[in-house]
Amino acid sequence: MKTDLFESDHELFRHTVRGFVERHVIAKMEKWDADRLIDRETWLAAGHQGLLGLAVPEEFGGPGETDYRFRVAIQTEIARVGASALQSGFSTNDDIVLNYLLRHADSDQRARWLPGFVTGETIGAIAMTEPGAGSDLRAAQTTAVREGQEWVINGSKTFITSGMLADLVIVFAVTDRDLGSRGFSLFVVEDGTPGFTRGRKLDKVGLHAQDTAELFFDNVRVPQANLLGEVGGGFAYLMQSLPLERLGIGIAAQVSAEAVFDWTLDYVKDRRAFGKHIGEFQGLGFTLAELQTAIEVSRAYIDRCVREYNSGTLTAVDAAKAKLWATELQGKVIDAGVQMHGGYGYMMEYPVAKAYIDARIQRIYGGTNEIMKEIIHRDLMRS
């Protein structure tokens, strides 16, 4: 059973994305991994091709396209070649950073920051996680203190996606500890601001091409004009935006699982042992049957979530379910794929091996899967 999510316009767009991937991605992937960085030329090429900043309104240079199915088309085509780091970078820009700006930036901020998200000239990051505060954001220690018409930010963040390349960073900071969840605010810190420095480019298990960094804020002064939204609104803003971030992770997991399954099926149809193709052995055949069934059932739920997001009715709980289920399934499919490839599945020249190390973070970032279970559990107890 194939997905019925896409219509003709989405399929035409997929063709455009596929052309971009073939011209600008496949030949660069090994170099990106070696450099631990995706070059800016690729971002600019994506912008030129119309693949970035889809939801940016026309008045700021974007297409104003809010149908999230076009983003799914991008994720699908990037997953086909196993470019998970690029997918992560694009999703951080469009599904997370840009989403915050579209929701909460005022007219002046929109004019300053949105055009670059369309052209690929602006790479953004979101700085929430700290050395002692991951899924528990209320434990954040980074502070922002008002001094006249400026805010002074002090603290550090870690595991920040696109942290090395970012031209602007949305920083989650404490503005009044006594106010509890109303004591956090969001600030935009731009590259070159005095006191804002980047630490190590972190050496990760997977997603090698996705630059991930430590960020430090030492008496960083930003003007009042760089406050994003209202003072004290930061925590609520995060809660509003997390469903899309988690849906994006779930979609990335789903399309990755589909791609790895296809690679594996091709391999077992070609590889021979004991006089026949290994896919003909019942043990492998039953596993393939189970995985394909799970993938198709999962796709139906993911597609429904995309439609719910488009209609504005996707709940945080349903997004948590999508993230939990699809990332767990992704792990099972990739693990089985490695096993069916045998020794070759452990060789980095095979895309299934790269998928194996790239996928592990999916069950951690965006809120660990244990947190997803807690969100679902709490909802059950309220109903």
Secondary structure, DSSP 8 states (H G I E B T S, - for coil): -------HHHHHHHHHHHHHHHHHTGGGHHHHHHHTS--HHHHHHHHHTT-S-TTS-GGGTS-----THHHHHHHHHHHHTT-HHHHHHHHIIIIIIHHHHHHH--HHHHHHHHHHHHHT---EEEE--BTTBSS-GGG---EEEEETTEEEEEEEEEEEETTTT-SEEEEEEES-GGGGGGGEEEEEEETT-TTEEEEEE---SS-TTS-EEEEEEEEEEEEGGGEESSTT-HHHHHHHHHHHHHHHHHHHHHHHHHHHHHHHHHHHHH-EETTEEGGGSHHHHHHHHHHHHHHHHHHHHHHHHHHHHHHT---HHHHHHHHHHHHHHHHHHHHHHHHHHGGGGGSTTSHHHHHHHHHGGGGTTTS-HHHHHHHHHHHHHH-
